[in-house]
C-alpha cells in the first residue's frame, strides 16, 4: 500500500455504511442496525487482513496511526489533533457503553424464533386427505373464508386485515416460509394457533387464532393443500 | 525423553521431578475435591432407586458438561493426530526426506503426551456419569454392555500399539523394521477409528435411539449401535478430528516459532506451522459436506429435533457457527497469503490482485452466511421491515444460500492453496497454457453452476434441493478439486523454480494467526457439541427416557456461550500444560545439556 493507505479504507467503510443505511432503503425496506453493524465489521476485517499481508503494507497502514498516536516530533495542529483524539476516543467509548446499557423506554431488540419446533404429537403426521383437485378446491374455499382476510387472496400475507398486525401475517408465496416446512407443521400451527407456540416463538406476539375451536381436522388438512397449491409451493418431504 | 538415547540419567531425573510434581498436584486435587464430593447428595424427593445426584452450587450438569467437553476435545486431538502423523511418516519414508519423519515423530510426541490425560478425563467422566445419573447409566449399561467389552479390548490394543509405535520409533528406522513401524502406525489408526465409533454409538443412541424389545444382548446392542445418526456422526467427527489435530499442531508450531531462538528452529517451526495449517484446511474443505449430511439425517429422523436445531431456539448457534467457520476460513487463507508474500520474495505485487479478489469473495460469502433468516431488530425496525424477515436480504437466511456460499468459500480456499503451491515457479511444459485455460474454465463454470443451483433452489420443492441440488453443488466442488490438483501437480513437475521459498521469515502475526485458528476450531467444537446435546431437549434418550432432574431445561444461549468459552479456555490451558511438560526435556537438552537439568 502506498500513500493514502488510510484514506481509501476510511472511504470504503463510510461508503458501505452510507449505502446500507441510506441508499439500499430507496429500493427495499431499511436494514436493522444489527445487520449494518455486521456488514461494516466484515468490511473492516477485510481491510485489516489485506493491509497486514506484507511488511510494507502493514507499515503503510499502521505506521501513520502509530506515529500519530505516539506523538513523535509533533507540533502545532497535529499535536492538538492527537490530544483531541486521546480525549475524545475514550469519551466516545464511554458514551457508547452508557447508551447501550442505560435503561431506556425503547423495548429491547427482538429475537423471536419464527418457526419453533412443534410438539411431539404433531411430528410425523401426514396429510390423510387425498390430494385431488376437488379437495384442493375445497381447501382453497376454506382458505378464502377463514385465512385470506389476513394472509391474502394471493397467499402473500397482504389480506385486508393484515395492516392491523405486527408482526404481519406470513407470506406463503415467499419460498422461505411454508416451502421449508412439512405439512404436519402447518397442521400444528393452524390447529393450535398463536397460543400454541413455544416460549421462544413468543406466543404473545402471534394473533393466529386457535382454529381447532372452529374447524375440524379434515378441514385444516384441506386448507393446507389449498395453501400450498395457491402459493405455488410444495411442502418439505423426504421422498 | 528416554528414547532419544541421550543423557538418560539427567532426563530420568527431570522425569522424577515432574513425576513428584504431578503426584503432589494429584494429592492436592484429591484433598481439595474430597469435601466437594462429600457435598454430593441425592436429588430431593428420591428415596429408593436414586435417579440423580447433584453437587449444590456447581450443579451436576455443569460438571459433566465441562468434563465431557474436555474429554471429547482431547479425544478428538488424540484420534486425529495419528492419521496425519502416519501419513507424514509414509511421505518421509517414500521420499527419503528426513524432515517428514522428524515432523511425524514430533506429532506423535504431542499425541503420546496427551493420550494419558484423555484417558484420565474419560475415567473421570465415567465416574461422574455413574454418580450423577445412575438410572440412565444403568439403562445404557444394560443395552450396551457388549460394546463396553469391545471398547475395553480396543483401548488395550490402542495403548499397546501406541507404546510400540512411539518407543520403537528410533529402533525401527531401517529396512523391514521401518515397514513394521509403518504397519504399527496403520494399526494405531484402525484401533483409533474403532475407539471413536464405539462411544459414538452410545451418544448417538441418546439422540436417535433404536430399541428392540426382543433378542439377545448382542442383538439389542447391535440394533442400538446402528441408529440413524451413528454413521453421519462417525464421518463428521473423523474429519473434524483431523481439522482439530491439524490446527492444534499448527498452533503448537506457531508458539514454538514465536519463541524460537535460532534460525534453524524458526525454519522448522515455520514449516511445521504451514503443514499444520494445510492439514487443518485439508480437513476443513469436506467438513461442511459432512455436517450437512448429519443435519439432513437428524431432520429426517425427527422433524422436531431438526427444527429445534435449524429453525428453533438453537438456530442462533448456527449464526455463531457461521462466524467461527468464517474466521477459520479467513485465518487459514490469511496464513496462506502471508506465506506467499513473506516466504517467496518479490511476489507481493504479483499476487496482490488475486488475493484481493479472493478476500472480497470470502467476505461477501461470509456476509451471506452470517445473515440470519429472522433478524435481530428493534420494534421500530421490525415494523419498517414488515416483520423480522427482511424482504430482500431474508433470502440469505435459508439453506439454499448457505450451501451456495459455503461451497464458494471452499472453492476460494482451495484456489488459495493452489496459488501458494504455484507461487515462485514458472511452468515450462508446452501444454501449460492449455492446462491453465482448462483449469480457469473449470473453476469459472463450477462457480457459476454452484450459484445457479443455489438460486434455482428457491424455486423447487425442498426435497429436490436437498437430494439433488445440494449434492450436485458438493460434487461440482469435489470435481474441481480432483481436476485441478493433478493438473497442477503435472504442470509443476516440469516447472522451473524462479524464486526459492525461504522458511522462517514469517512475521509474528502469522504465529498468532495459527493460534487463532486453533482457538476458533475449539470454540466451534464446543458450540456444536452443545447443539448436538441440546437438540435432545428434555430427554436423556430421545423419546425413550425423559430427563426428570432439576436440569430438565435448556440453558439460555448466553449461559451456554459462557460455558463454551470456559471449556475452550480450560482445554487450551490443559493442552499448553501438556505440551510444556512434553517439551521440557527437549528444551533442557537444547539449553546446553546440563546446568539446571
Contacts between the chains, C-beta under 8 A, distances in Angstrom:
chain1	res1	chain2	res2	distance
A	24	B	392	7.9
A	27	B	392	7.7
A	28	B	390	7.5
A	28	B	391	5.6
A	28	B	392	4.2
A	29	B	384	5.7
A	29	B	385	4.4
A	29	B	386	6.4
A	29	B	390	6.1
A	29	B	391	5.3
A	29	B	392	7.3
A	30	B	381	6.9
A	30	B	384	5.1
A	30	B	385	7.1
A	31	B	390	6.7
A	31	B	393	7.0
A	32	B	375	5.2
A	32	B	376	6.6
A	32	B	377	3.8
A	32	B	378	7.1
A	32	B	381	4.2
A	32	B	382	7.7
A	32	B	385	7.1
A	32	B	390	7.7
A	33	B	378	7.6
A	33	B	381	7.0
A	34	B	375	6.5
A	34	B	376	4.3
A	34	B	377	6.9
A	35	B	371	6.8
A	35	B	375	6.0
A	35	B	390	7.5
A	35	B	393	6.9
A	38	B	367	7.2
A	38	B	370	6.0
A	38	B	371	7.5
A	39	B	367	5.7
A	42	B	363	5.2
A	42	B	366	6.2
A	42	B	367	5.4
A	42	B	370	7.8
A	43	B	363	7.2
A	45	B	330	7.1
A	45	B	363	7.3
A	46	B	359	5.6
A	46	B	360	7.1
A	46	B	363	4.7
A	49	B	330	6.5
A	49	B	334	5.5
A	49	B	359	6.2
A	50	B	355	7.4
A	50	B	356	6.2
A	50	B	359	5.8
A	52	B	509	6.4
A	53	B	334	7.7
A	53	B	337	5.4
A	53	B	338	6.0
A	53	B	341	5.2
A	53	B	348	7.4
A	53	B	352	8.0
A	53	B	355	6.7
A	54	B	338	7.9
A	54	B	341	4.2
A	54	B	342	7.1
A	54	B	348	4.7
A	55	B	342	7.6
A	55	B	507	6.6
A	56	B	348	7.1
A	57	B	348	7.8
A	58	B	507	7.6
A	106	B	378	6.5
A	106	B	379	7.6
A	106	B	380	8.0
A	107	B	378	7.1
A	107	B	379	5.1
A	108	B	378	7.8
A	109	B	376	5.0
A	109	B	377	6.1
A	109	B	378	5.1
A	109	B	381	7.9
A	110	B	376	7.0
A	110	B	377	6.0
A	110	B	378	7.1
A	110	B	379	6.8
A	110	B	382	6.0
A	110	B	388	6.4
A	111	B	316	7.5
A	111	B	374	7.9
A	111	B	376	5.6
A	112	B	374	6.3
A	112	B	388	6.0
A	113	B	311	7.2
A	113	B	312	5.7
A	113	B	313	5.6
A	113	B	315	6.9
A	113	B	374	6.8
A	114	B	311	7.6
A	114	B	373	7.3
A	114	B	374	5.0
A	114	B	388	6.8
A	114	B	389	7.4
A	115	B	307	6.3
A	115	B	311	4.1
A	115	B	312	7.0
A	116	B	307	7.2
A	116	B	308	7.9
A	116	B	311	7.4
A	116	B	312	4.8
A	116	B	313	6.7
A	117	B	303	7.9
A	117	B	304	4.7
A	117	B	305	7.5
A	117	B	307	4.2
A	117	B	308	4.1
A	117	B	311	7.5
A	117	B	312	4.4
A	117	B	537	8.0
A	118	B	303	6.9
A	118	B	304	6.0
A	118	B	307	6.9
A	119	B	304	7.7
A	120	B	304	6.1
A	120	B	543	7.5
A	123	B	302	6.4
A	123	B	303	4.9
A	123	B	304	4.7
A	124	B	303	6.8
A	166	B	379	8.0
A	166	B	382	7.3
A	166	B	383	5.7
A	167	B	382	6.7
A	167	B	387	4.4
A	167	B	388	6.7
A	168	B	386	5.4
A	168	B	387	5.3
A	174	B	389	7.6
A	174	B	394	7.7
A	175	B	395	7.7
A	175	B	398	7.9
A	175	B	458	4.3
A	175	B	459	6.7
A	176	B	373	6.5
A	176	B	389	7.1
A	176	B	394	6.1
A	176	B	395	6.3
A	176	B	397	6.6
A	176	B	398	4.8
A	176	B	458	7.7
A	179	B	461	7.3
A	179	B	462	6.2
A	180	B	311	7.6
A	180	B	398	6.5
A	180	B	462	6.3
A	182	B	303	5.9
A	184	B	303	6.9
A	185	B	303	7.1
A	185	B	307	7.5
A	198	B	312	7.9
A	200	B	312	6.6
A	200	B	313	4.1
A	234	B	461	3.6
A	234	B	462	7.2
A	235	B	461	7.8
A	235	B	462	7.7
A	236	B	461	7.7
A	236	B	462	4.0
A	236	B	463	6.8
A	237	B	461	7.3
A	237	B	462	7.4
A	237	B	463	5.1
A	238	B	300	5.1
A	238	B	463	6.6
A	239	B	463	7.0
